[in-house]
Amino acid sequence: MLRDKISKYRLILASNSPRRQQLLKGIDVNFEVITKPEIDELVPENIYAQDIAMFLAEHKAKSYNEFLNPLTIVITADTIVWFNNKVLNKPTNKDEAIRMLIELSDNMHIVYTGVCITTLKKQKTFYSETKVWFRNLSKSEIKYYVEKYKPYDKAGAYGAQEWLGYVAIERIEGSYFNVMGLPVQKLYSELEKFIK
């Protein structure tokens, strides 16, 4: 069982996200949270979709090299919302959040999370993909959500675990936890393989 195998390691989750912390707690492994200031999230122009999420997860991992030793594992992740061949990042203000949700309304988008597992000697990067279908949302519903929940820390301007997720998501194909920010089932399996 992973809990027993990983107990000799210092496991670090390098994320400010309360959702990622909650999800990692759910697989019953001991870990600590260490965060650094936000990194520059500029990506090369020639990469798309899941490759962006993996690139950013690897980029974040580089800033944690000082914590690495043979018995330390660092987990970094980045979640993006992909719609119409572009990334919908975290909105910077109310108008941008409303604009994003109007775009997502009555459409399908894809959530990609790139995850990077790093030790002193090796690194494994993978991604998870979830397709999400929103029903048609009224402008008043979108405005209500943005004003009440202020989704400025969420890619695509929404949290699946909040009011909008409950009322907007018609169906998903893939991991629900991926939409929340960490595909924990896949991470569990990858960690088991990683520490063999």
C-alpha angles and dihedrals in degrees: 000000000000094000091062096041095049097045093093091059130080101234116203124191105202098202140107090203113117088201093057090047091050092048094049090049086056093069092056101238123137113244142152129222119233119173135185131195114289113284126228104272098199110139130198112267094237099064127085145186115338091011089064092054092048093045091053093046090052091044090054091049092060092065091060097057091111090067096052124111131143092280100042126093120190121199119199127175142180127195124201134180112224118202130159092354094304140093120253101207128190107302116245097208145007096270093051092049091051091048091052094050092048087055093049094046113110091001143097121246133175126235115206124188119190115202126193123195111195137184130166092270107031147020134204123193124186139156140217125213127205126179113213127194119201123199119229108288125203119233089243091056091049093047092047092052095047093046095046102036101029095209095196093129094055130087109241091016098271144087117217089211093057134076094280092053090052095050104030108041109090095175144337134210111207135012118351089200089057088061088053090054110268127061093215098178091055091042090053091052093044092049090052091054093041096058097042 
